[in-house]
């Protein structure tokens, strides 16, 4: 069965301009699709008796309607096409990508318009060849946080009703990234409603914004030098004395040199999901997040005080996006969490073997577990636990740091 889509990009102008070729496609079309806003704009252009399929969630229902159309249609030589109206460039985080993913064999004919971030840059007469694009439309904060950690000078952001310019600005201020200027475009392409504003982040948190909108962030080099959080400088090894400590005990932290050797053993440059079990101050999680901002980081701590420590330290160092879970790891429901391909065990409460056995159930193939042993007893527990879990023990690294007890960095792979 041949599936054909004609996808027409458009902006928010209530009197849209389409070239003659596109108008002919619309005039000859029978089945149309798009969002509710698109139908409001193009409704008067549609032929009498045509059918409209609204694009709403869940999308599985929409594609089921598409399949019904194709099955019911009498195929001609060129195939019966569904004409889809989409915002901007349908290949730019757009609906054409969704069609290609769900129906990879579909034939697509495309008539793109400028995407909304291009339009905003055009209005501002701002070069955008160096702009990094992040979509927060129905997506988590991960890639936005990564752009901040990597000190990206210019970030273009697609928003939704949850990730608004105000909530984006608030998140940036919360983690100390206060050296950006925000440019917000609302109703771009609609002559009656279009609005473009330049705001400080503080101003943006106090404003309301009409949907649809998007924004550009540009950092001020002078402000960055004066106000950036320690972590945003991304030193290779965060200073131990800058962390808030458990009950003020400065020894209750994985020291910076040990931390870096631990991250090296975990090979986080080629991992995707990192779990830190027994995070205490959060130093390993925070160092990992800043050195390898592509990572998804999930951290566990049994002591309730850990929640406040992670809150304080991650914000002090500018490390957003760490998921901190408080409670006994062995009693925690982990099945719905992203499966790790690297795990560090910083604390085990005498249950190291049980933790290793449980980790074996969720660790991705080829994943690794690293443990820093400070005693012969814990070394034996790790050896025994990895053997019970069916993992392969790797050569360990023995290191002594100043007046602290010697540490053996141990590693097992699946």
C-alpha positions, 0 to 999 in steps of 0.5 A: 500500500502506497502512503504519500504525504504532502507536507506544507510548512507555514507560520502564524500569519492568519492570511498565509501566502502560499506559492501557486504550486502549493495552492494547486496542491491544496485545491486538488486535495481531499484529505488534510491534516494539521493542528487546530491552529493550522485549521483555523488559519487555512480553513477557508482555503480547503476544497468543499467536502474535504476531510480534516484529521486533527493532529492531537495526542496520542499520535497513535490515534492520528496514524491509525486514521491515516492508515484507514484513509490509505486502505479505503482510498482507490489508488491511482498512478500517483497515489492518494496523498494526505496533505499535512500543514505543519509549523515552519520547517517540518524537518526541524523538530517537526511533523515530517520527522514523526512521519519518517519515524513511524512510516519510514517507507512513506513518500513525502513531498515537502514545502518548508517555510522558515522555522520559528528560530530562524524567523526570530533571528531574522527579526533581530538581524542576528546571525544564527550560524553559531546557534545551538538548537534545543527543543523543550517541546514535550522533551526533558531538560537534559539537552538544555542543561547540557548546553548550559554546562558546556557554556554555549554562547548562543542557544535557540530554544523551542518551548511548550506550555510547561517549558516557558521562557519564565520557567527556563529563566528560573532554572538558569538562575537557580543554577547560577547561569545568570549571564545570558540575555533572553530574546523572546518571540511570540506569535511569530508571523502573525502581524496582529499579535507578533511580539519580540522582547529583550529581557534579563533572566530576572525580568523573564521570571516575572513575565507571562508569555503567549503561546506559541513562543520561542527564544534565543539566549546570548551570553555576555562575556563580561558578566560570565567572567564575573558571575559564573558558578564554579562548575560552569568554568568546568575545572578538571577536579572540583575543589573539595572545600567548596562542597557542603559536607555531611554534618560538616565532616570534610572527610566524608567525601570522595576526594578530587584525585580519587574522584577523577580516577573513579570517573576514568575507571567508569569510562564515562566518555562513552557511557550514556546513563550513570548511577551513583549509589550512596552519593553523600555530598553528591561530589561524584555525581556532580563531577560526572555531570559537569565533565560529561554533560551528555550523561543521564545521572541518577543518584541514590542516598539512604540518608535523608540529609543527602537531599539537601546536600545534593540540592545545595552542592549541585546548585553551587557548582551549576550542575542541573539535571541530576535525579536524586532519590532518597531511600534504601536502594534495595527497597527502591523501585528502579524498573522505571528508571533509565538503565545504567551502563555505568555504576559507582558504589560509594556506600553500601551499608554492609549490603554490597553483595545484595546491591551487586546482585540487584544491579546485575538485573538492570545493568546494560550489556557491556556496562561496568560497576566501580567500587572504592574499597578502603579495607580488606573486608570490603575488597573481599565483599566486592570480589564475592559479590561480583562473582555471585552476580556473574560479572568479570572482575578487572585489575584494580588500582591501589592508591594512597592520598596524603594522610588518608587510608589507601584506596583500591579502585575496583571494577567489574564488567558485565 
